[in-house]
Amino acid sequence: MTVVRVPASTANLGPGFDALGLALDLTADVGILDGDPPDGARAVDERHPADIAFRRGGGRGGLWVRSPIPVGRGLGYSGAMRVGGLVLAAAERAGSAVDVDAVAPVVLEQAVELEGHADNVAASLHGGLVATAAGRVVRVPLAVAPTVVVWIPQQETSTQRSRHALPSTVSFADAVFNVGRTALLVGALAAGDVDALRWATADRLHQDLRLAASPGSRDALARGLEAGAWCGWLSGSGPAVAFLAGEADAETVAAALPVDGHPKLLAIAARGTTVTDGP
């Protein structure tokens, strides 16, 4: 049985709107349905993003999904499902184990076509921290190994509605601000300059507008930073909030977050999508 395993992701990281993504070690499995789904999995229908992507990639047959990634919270569920379905279709066509690196360019192109933006799908596909633009993906080397503390509230957010609420134009000053912060963020993570990260994750393009619609997320972001996180951001379109923290401080950060959500302590997923045999 061929199983595709795909990590969740957090996107934007503050200023890197649609350009930065970080893979998380919270993984989902996608497989072709042959009888009953494996333990902990469920069959999905033709409306599910994994199934839609599977068909887009030329796949045939029903699918099952086993996923702890919360839906509609800003942790890349739909992106992970699309990548999983497309890689599974490639494996089905190959009739054996598929080289994910070899099919990655086509999978990325098709996944972006379905998803509408590349940050989540690129991170889930390649793992680690990725910068993506113009159909290209570059993995950014990391000089730090933080704990990623994610606060997940009960409510969901529609990415499509959230994106439509953003302005169609921005000021030159705000654009320059975000370009500078994005460059600083990539440089700080590659160099291990932890002290620069809080400044580097500031944003003027999307985050304040989205946080205004989600006061619980704004509160969580403030509490996590006050408790000692290196930096924090609204994860994708939210409402989840993600932080980077040192291992010694991660529990303290998690304990400080609002009780109307639940925290997860995760690591950065060093590997992206993988293909294995077995349920």
For each residue, the residues with C-beta under 8 A, 3 or more apart:
1: 31 32 34 38 277 278 279
2: 31 32 88 91 92 97 275 276 277
3: 29 30 31 275 276 277 278 279
4: 29 30 31 84 87 88 91 273 274 275
5: 27 28 29 84 273 274 275 276
6: 27 28 29 30 80 81 83 84 87 124 272 273
7: 23 24 25 26 27 80 123 124 127 269 271 272 273
8: 23 24 26 27 28 69 75 76 77 80 124 269
9: 21 22 23 24 75 76 79 80 119 120 123 124
10: 13 21 22 24 74 75 76 123 148 150 233 235 236 240 242
11: 16 18 20 21 22 74 76 117 119 120 123 235 236
12: 15 16 17 18 19 20 119 203 206 207 233 234 235 236
13: 10 16 20 21 22 185 201 233 242
14: 181 185 200 201 202 203 207 231 233 234
15: 12 177 178 181 182 185 200 201 202 203 204 205
16: 11 12 13 19 20 119 131 182 185 186
17: 12 178 203 205 206
18: 11 12 117 118 119
19: 12 16 119 131 132 133 182
20: 11 12 13 16 119 129 130 131 132 182 185 186
21: 9 10 11 13 76 118 119 120 121 122 123 124 129 130 132
22: 9 10 11 13 123 128 129 130 148 242 268
23: 7 8 9 123 124 126 127 128 129 130 268 269 272
24: 7 8 9 10 75 148 150 266 267 268 269
25: 7 266 267 268 269
26: 7 8 68 69 75 264 266
27: 5 6 7 8 68 269
28: 5 6 8 65 66 67 68 69 77 80 81 84
29: 3 4 5 6 41 65 66 67 84
30: 3 4 6 50 63 64 65 81 84 85 88
31: 1 2 3 4 38 41 63 64 88 279
32: 1 2 59 61 62 63 64 88 92
33: 37 43 61 62 63 64
34: 1 61
35:
36:
37: 33 41 42 43 64 66
38: 1 31 41 64 66 279
39: 279
40: 66
41: 29 31 37 38 64 65 66 279
42: 37 64 65 66
43: 33 37 62 63 64
44: 48 50 51 62 63 64 65
45: 48 51
46: 51 52 55
47: 51 52
48: 44 45 51 52 63 65 81
49: 52 53 77 78 81 82 85 114
50: 30 44 53 54 63 65 81 82 84 85 88
51: 44 45 46 47 48 54 55 62 63 85
52: 46 47 48 49 55 56 82 85 114
53: 49 50 56 57 81 82 83 84 85 86 89 110 111 114
54: 50 51 57 59 63 85 86 88 89
55: 46 51 52 58 59 85 89
56: 52 53 85 86 89 110 113 114
57: 53 54 85 86 88 89 90 93 107 110
58: 55 89 92 93
59: 32 54 55 85 88 89 92 93
60: 92
61: 32 33 34 92
62: 32 33 43 44 51
63: 30 31 32 33 43 44 48 50 51 54 85 88
64: 30 31 32 33 37 38 41 42 43 44
65: 28 29 30 41 42 44 48 50 81 84
66: 28 29 37 38 40 41 42
67: 28 29 77 80 81
68: 26 27 28
69: 8 26 28 75 76 77 80
70: 73 75 77 152 240
71: 77 156
72: 77 156 157 158 159
73: 70 77 152 153 156 157 235 238 239 240
74: 10 11 157 159 234 235 236 237 238 239 240
75: 8 9 10 24 26 69 70 150 152 235 236 240
76: 8 9 10 11 21 69 79 80 120 121 123 124 236
77: 8 28 49 67 69 70 71 72 73 80 81
78: 49 81 82 115 120 159
79: 9 76 82 83 111 115 120 121 123 124
80: 6 7 8 9 28 67 69 76 77 83 84 120 124
81: 6 28 30 48 49 50 53 65 67 77 78 84 85
82: 49 50 52 53 78 79 85 86 111 114 115 121
83: 6 53 79 80 86 87 107 111 121 124 125 273
84: 4 5 6 28 29 30 50 53 65 80 81 87 88 273
85: 30 49 50 51 52 53 54 55 56 57 59 63 81 82 88 89
86: 53 54 56 57 82 83 89 90 107 110 111
87: 4 6 83 84 90 91 98 100 103 107 125 273 275
88: 2 4 30 31 32 50 54 57 59 63 84 85 91 92
89: 53 54 55 56 57 58 59 85 86 92 93
90: 57 86 87 93 94 98 103 106 107
91: 2 4 87 88 94 96 97 98 275
92: 2 32 58 59 60 61 88 89 95
93: 57 58 59 89 90
94: 90 91 97 98
95: 92
96: 91
97: 2 91 94 275 277
98: 87 90 91 94 102 103 275
99: 102 103
100: 87 103 104 107 125 272 273 274 275
101: 104
102: 98 99
103: 87 90 98 99 100 106 107
104: 100 101 107 108 125 126 137
105: 108 109
106: 90 103 109 110
107: 57 83 86 87 90 100 103 104 110 111 125
108: 104 105 111 112 118 121 122 125 135 137
109: 105 106 112 113 135
110: 53 56 57 86 106 107 113 114
111: 53 79 82 83 86 107 108 114 115 118 121 125
112: 108 109 115 116 117 118 121 135
113: 56 109 110
114: 49 52 53 56 82 110 111
115: 78 79 82 111 112 118 120 121
116: 112
117: 11 18 112 120
118: 18 21 108 111 112 115 121 122 132 133 135 137
119: 9 11 12 16 18 19 20 21 122 123 130 132 236
120: 9 11 21 76 78 79 80 115 117 123 124 236
121: 21 76 79 82 83 108 111 112 115 118 124 125
122: 21 108 118 119 125 126 130 132 137
123: 7 9 10 11 21 22 23 76 79 119 120 126 127 128 129 130 272
124: 6 7 8 9 21 23 76 79 80 83 120 121 272 273
125: 83 87 100 104 107 108 111 121 122 137 272 273
126: 23 104 122 123 130 137 139 272
127: 7 23 123 139 269 270 271 272 273
128: 22 23 123 139 140 142 268 269 270 272
129: 20 21 22 23 123 139 140 142 189 268
130: 20 21 22 23 119 122 123 126 137 138 139 140
131: 16 19 20 137 138 140 186
132: 19 20 21 118 119 122 136 137 138
133: 19 118 136
134:
135: 108 109 112 118
136: 132 133
137: 104 108 118 122 125 126 130 131 132
138: 130 131 132
139: 126 127 128 129 130
140: 128 129 130 131 186 189 190
141: 190
142: 128 129 145 189 190 268
143: 189 190 191 192
144: 189 192 194 244
145: 142 267 268
146: 230 244 245 246 247 268
147: 244 245 246 247 250 265 266 267
148: 10 22 24 242 243 244 265 266 267 268
149: 224 229 242 243 244 245 250 253 254 257 263 264 265 266
150: 10 24 75 235 240 241 242 243 263 264 266
151: 217 220 224 240 241 242 243 254 257 258 261 262 263
152: 70 73 75 240 261 262 263 264
153: 73 216 217 220 239 240 258 260 261
154: 260 261
155: 214 216 239
156: 71 72 73 239
157: 72 73 74 161 162 214 237 238 239
158: 72 161 162 237
159: 72 74 78 162 163 236 237
160: 163 164
161: 157 158 164 165
162: 157 158 159 165 166 210 213 237 238
163: 159 160 166 237
164: 160 161
165: 161 162 209 210 213
166: 162 163 205 206 209
167: 170 209
168:
169:
170: 167 174 175 204 205
171: 174 175
172: 175 176
173: 176 177
174: 170 171 177 178 204 205
175: 170 171 172 178 179 205
176: 172 173 179 180
177: 15 173 174 180 181 202 204
178: 15 17 174 175 181 182 203 204 205
179: 175 176 182 183
180: 176 177 183 184
181: 14 15 177 178 184 185 199 200 201 202 203
182: 15 16 19 20 178 179 185 186
183: 179 180 186 187
184: 180 181 187 188 196 199 200
185: 13 14 15 16 20 181 182 188 189 197 200 201
186: 16 20 131 140 182 183 189 190
187: 183 184 190 191 193 196
188: 184 185 191 192 193 194 196 197 200
189: 129 140 142 143 144 185 186 192 197
190: 140 141 142 143 186 187
191: 143 187 188
192: 143 144 188 189
193: 187 188 196 197
194: 144 188 197 230 246
195: 198
196: 184 187 188 193 199 200
197: 185 188 189 193 194 200 201 230 231 244
198: 195 201 202 225 230 231
199: 181 184 196 202
200: 14 15 181 184 185 188 196 197 231
201: 13 14 15 181 185 197 198 231 232 233
202: 14 15 177 181 198 199
203: 12 14 15 17 178 181 206 207 208 233
204: 15 170 174 177 178 208
205: 15 17 166 170 174 175 178
206: 12 17 166 203 209 210
207: 12 14 203 210 211 233 234
208: 203 204 211 212
209: 165 166 167 206 212 213
210: 162 165 206 207 213 214 217 234 237 238
211: 207 208 214 215 217 218 221 234 238
212: 208 209 215 218
213: 162 165 209 210
214: 155 157 210 211 217 218 234 238 239
215: 211 212 218 219
216: 153 155 219 220 239 258 260 261
217: 151 153 210 211 214 220 221 234 238 239 240 241
218: 211 212 214 215 221 222
219: 215 216 222 223 258
220: 151 153 216 217 223 224 241 257 258 261
221: 211 217 218 224 225 232 233 234 241
222: 218 219 225 226
223: 219 220 226 227 256 257 258
224: 149 151 220 221 227 229 232 241 243 253 256 257
225: 198 221 222 229 231 232 243
226: 222 223 256
227: 223 224 249 252 253 255 256
228: 245 246 249 252 253
229: 149 224 225 232 243 244 245 249 253
230: 146 194 197 198 243 244 245 246
231: 14 197 198 200 201 225 243 244
232: 201 221 224 225 229 241 242 243 244
233: 10 12 13 14 201 203 207 221 241 242
234: 12 14 74 207 210 211 214 217 221 237 238 239 240 241
235: 10 11 12 73 74 75 150 238 240 241 242
236: 10 11 12 74 75 76 119 120 159 240
237: 74 157 158 159 162 163 210 234
238: 73 74 157 162 210 211 214 217 234 235 241
239: 73 74 153 155 156 157 214 216 217 234
240: 10 70 73 74 75 150 151 152 153 217 234 235 236
241: 150 151 217 220 221 224 232 233 234 235 238 257
242: 10 13 22 148 149 150 151 232 233 235
243: 148 149 150 151 224 225 229 230 231 232 253
244: 144 146 147 148 149 197 229 230 231 232
245: 146 147 149 228 229 230 249 250 253
246: 146 147 194 228 230 249 250
247: 146 147 250
248:
249: 227 228 229 245 246 252 253
250: 147 149 245 246 247 253 254 265
251: 254 255 265
252: 227 228 249 255 256
253: 149 224 227 228 229 243 245 249 250 256 257 263
254: 149 151 250 251 257 263 265
255: 227 251 252
256: 223 224 226 227 252 253
257: 149 151 220 223 224 241 253 254 261 263
258: 151 153 216 219 220 223 261
259:
260: 153 154 216
261: 151 152 153 154 216 220 257 258
262: 151 152
263: 149 150 151 152 253 254 257
264: 26 149 150 152
265: 147 148 149 250 251 254
266: 24 25 26 147 148 149 150
267: 24 25 145 147 148
268: 22 23 24 25 128 129 142 145 146 148
269: 7 8 23 24 25 27 127 128 272
270: 127 128
271: 7 127 274
272: 6 7 23 100 123 124 125 126 127 128 269
273: 4 5 6 7 83 84 87 100 124 125 127
274: 4 5 100 271
275: 2 3 4 5 87 91 97 98 100
276: 2 3 5
277: 1 2 3 97
278: 1 3
279: 1 3 31 38 39 41
